[in-house]
Amino acid sequence: MRTDHSRDRTTRPATQIRRLTAIGIGLAAVGAIALSSPQPMPALRLAAAAQAVTAPAEGAYWHTRTLWKGSAQQLGSGENRYWMEKQEVSESWTAPDGRTWSGYRALGMRPKSPADEQAWRRDGSPTSWTRTAEGKAVSLSAKPDKGRVQVAKDMKGVPVVGFHVGGRLLSYEQVQALPTDPAGLKAWIDKATRDPNSEVRDADREGVVRNALIFTLSGAPVKEVRAAAYGALPTMPGVRSLGKVKDSQGRTGQGFSIDSEKGSGKSRQKHAITATERLVVDTGTMTTLSFEVKTTMDGEPFPAKTSTRVTLQIGWTDGKPSVPALP
């Protein structure tokens, strides 16, 4: 697994954006930050047209390939219990004219940690499960599926046309016309959230803008726009710089800690649930290396709601859309 910053760099498909969006604003407001309409507003078109397009596309597609790990389940029995997490590879290809394809491949359940792997091996290295450690009925498999690739569509089944930037779908020309200074880009996104069609609540606005900036690091095919998003992030409430850090793949980047809202889950009683997010950015290419969400319940690690998304490839490519290969 690697990040290729030459001819094969990337954007997130709509499904990935919805998932990361739901995580990003915290446990209290999932699904509230889509900035609504999959189509750019007319006023935004006019604003984007204020500058001239100067840079042609550097390849046939703006492409991203990511590895997601999460939704862990505790399996095994007795004292030999272990956590297995779902893993999946997702890819997206967006042509300069906005046509978009998405690829997906489930990799099956994998041990969450070396200790979990040892316990799994003691259990006979099973490849399928019908019950969790608590006896709940499940249908889980450790085997990868065949995967698929298709024209990307929104939640209404309409083909996606455009680049996901700032919570909107924009043309390549519109992306190049976006502000390339941090304050200007932040103001542009904030203005977009106030459009009557955005349906963004005032209480959620800061989280929406923050997450739109995060998405821009993967969705914008223009480095200057990504650099503006990077520069604007530290100005957002709850975002703290961590300096140079390593991601789960051992790659060095600039880290950010992002505070999430506290929430409560209900089983037989209320539990205090908190989530801490960590973003790692490659400052050479101004693209995301990884985004992690670590969740606790009543102060203890809560693996079932902990996830990591790692960028494997991002950037322009001439490779055609195809079923994601196994990492």
N, C-alpha and C positions, 0 to 999 in steps of 0.2 A: 504494500500500500504506500502511495506516495502522493505528493502534490506536484504536478507538472506545470511549471510556469512558462513554458515556451510556447508551442503551438496548441497546447491542449489545456486551456484554462476554463470558467463556467457561470448559469443562473438556477435558481430553485424552481421546480415545477410548482403548480398551484397547490397540489396536495401537500408538499413539504412546507410551503409558506403557511398554509392553514394550521399545520401541526405546530410549527415554531411560533406562530402568532398566538395560539392558545396558551402555550407555555409562557411566552414572554411577558404578558401583563400580570402574571401571577395566578394563583389558584382561584381567586375570587371573581375573575372576569373572563373565563374562557370563551373564545369565539366572538368577543366584542370588538375586536380591533381590525377587522378586514378592510376598513376604510370603504366598505360596502361595494359599490358598483365595479364590475370587472372592466368597464369602459371608462376611459379618461373623460373628464368633464369638458365641455366646450371652452369654458373659461381657462382651463389648464392648457388647452391646445394653444390658445392665444398667447398665454404667458410664455410657453415653451418656444414659440415661433419668433421671439424677440431677438434671438441670436442666430448667427449663420452656422450651418453645418460645415465642419472643416475636415473631419477625419473619416475616411472610408472604413468599412468593416475589414478586419484583419483575417477573416476566415469565413467559411461557409456557415458556421453556427457558433453562437455563444453557448458554451457547454459546461455543465456542472455534474460531478459524480460524487455522491456522498454515501457514507456508511452510518446507519442509525442503529443504536443499541438502547433497549429499554423494555418496559413492561415485564419486569422480572416476576417469576413465579417460584415459590419455595416448594421443592419437590423432595423425594426421598421419604424416609420414615424413621421413627425412633430418634436415636442420637445422631444418625447419619443423614442429616438434612442439608440441602444445598440449594442455592439460587441459580436458576437458569433464566437467561434473558433472550428476548427476541432480537434478531439482527436482520437488517434488510439493506439492500443497495438501491439507491434511486439515482436516476440521471435525467437531465433535461437538455434539450437542444432548441435554441431559438435562432431562426434565420434572420438576417437583417430586415426582411420584410415583415417580421413579427410572427410568422408561422412557427408553432411550437410543438415539439414531441416530448413525451415523457416515457421513461423506462423504469421498471420496478422488478425486483427479484427478492423474495424472502429467502433468507439463508438458514432459517430454522433456529431452534433454541441452542444456545451455547452457554457454558459455565460463565458466571459473572466474574469470578476471581480465581486465582490459582488454588485457593483453599476449596472453593466450590468444585473445581475440576477434580481435585483429589477425592472429595466425597462422592462425586458422580461416578468416578472410576470404581470406587469401593462398592457402589450400587450396581456394578456390572455394566457401566456405560450404556444405559438404555437410550434408544433413539425415539421412543414415543411414550406418552404418558396419558392416562385417562383420569387420574386423580392427583390433586395437590397433596402436600404434606398434611394439610388440615382436612383432607378427605373430600374436598369439593370436586365435582365432576368437571373435567377439562378434556380437550382434545389437542394435544401438543405434539410436535414432531421436531426432531433435530436435523431433518433432511431438507436441503434447499429445494425450491420448486423450479420450474422451467423458466419462470420470468415472462415478461411481456414488454412490448413497446407499442405505443399508439399515439395518435394525435392527442395532445393535451386538451382537456375540456374542463370547464368550470362546473360548479355544483348544479347548474341547470342543464348541463350537457352541451353547452355552446362551446365550439372550439376556441381555445385561447389564442389571441393574436396580440403580440406586444411583449415588452420587457417589464417584469415586475420590479418597479422602482418607486420608493416613497409611498408604498401602499397602493399604487396605481398601475395600470397597464399602459405603457407609453411606447410610441414608435421609436425607432433608432434615432431619428432626427430630433425628436422631443427630448430624449435622454441627453444628447449632446448639447442641447440648449439649456439644460438645467443649471442652476447656480453652481459654481465650482469653489465657492468660499463657504466655510462651515456655517456662518450665521445666515447667509442667504439660502442655503439648502434647507436648513432647519426651519426658517420662516416659510419657505415654499411648502414644506410638508405640513406645517402647522395650519397654513391657510387651506390646504386641501382637506384637512380634517374638519374644517368649519363649513365646508360646502353642505347645503341642506340635504343633499343626497347621500352624504357620508354616514349619517346616523351614528356618529361618534358622540358619546356622552362627555360632558365637561369633566366628570370625575375620572374618565379613562384617558383623557387627551394626552397627558404626558407619557403614559405607557404606550399609546399608539404611536406617537412621534418617535419615541426611543426605539421601538421595534421596527418601524419603517427605516430608520437609519441603519439598524443591524442588517435588515434584508438587503439594503442597497449595496452592502459590501459584497454580496454575491450576485445580485441581480443587475447591477449597472455594468454595461459593457464598455464604459468609459472610465479610465483610471482616475481622471481629475474629479469626477463626481464621487467615486468611491473614497478618494482622499478627503473630500469635503465631509462625507458621512463620518469617516474616522475622526476628523477634527471636531465634529459637533458632538460626538458621543459623550466625552467627559463633561460637557456642559449640562447634561441631563441629570435631574435629581435621581439619587440612588445609584449612580454609576461612579465607580472608584477605580483608578488606575492601579494595576498590580506590578507595573514594570515588566521586565523581561521574564517570561515563564515558558515552560515546556507543556505541550499538549499531550494527550494520551499516546500519541505516536512518536513522542520524543522530539518533535519539531519546536524550534524556538520562535516565539512571537511576542507581541505586546498583549498583556492580559488585562481584562477588565472584570471586576466583580460587580454584579447587578443585583440590587436588593429586590426581592419580590414581596408582594403583600402576604400577610398572614391569612390563613384560611382555617376552616374547621371541617372535618369530615365526620360523618355519623355512622356508627355501627350500633352498638348497644348504648354507647355514650359518646359525648363529644370528645374529639382529640385535637390538640394543637398541632397544626401542620404548617411548616415553613419550607420555603424553597430558596436556594441560593444558586444563582446563575453565574457561569464564568465563560466569557468570550475570549478567544485568542485570535489575534489578527497578524497576518504576515504583512509587515509594514513595507516590504519591498514591492509587493504587487498590490497592496491595499485590499486584500481578500481575506475572507474568514478561513481560519485553519480548523477551529472546532468551537462548538457551543455545548456546554454541559449544564444540566440541571440536577442539583443534589437536593433531595427532599428528606426532611426529618418529621417524625411523628412523636410528639411528647418528648422531644429532645434526642430521640434515637434515630439512627439511619432507617430510611423507609425505601428499600430497594424497588418496590413495586412502582414507585413514582419517580424514579431516578433515571435519567437518560443522557446520552451523548450523541451528538451528530458531528462526524468528522468529514472534512472536505478532502477527498482523495485527488480530484482533478478539478481545475477551474480555469476557464479562458476560451479563446478562440480555437476552433478545430475545423478541419476539413473532413473528418470522419463522419459518416452518415449515421443517423439514429439506428440503434440496434438493441437487442435484448442485453441488459447488463451482464457482463462477465462476472464470474465469481472472484472476489478479492483474494 
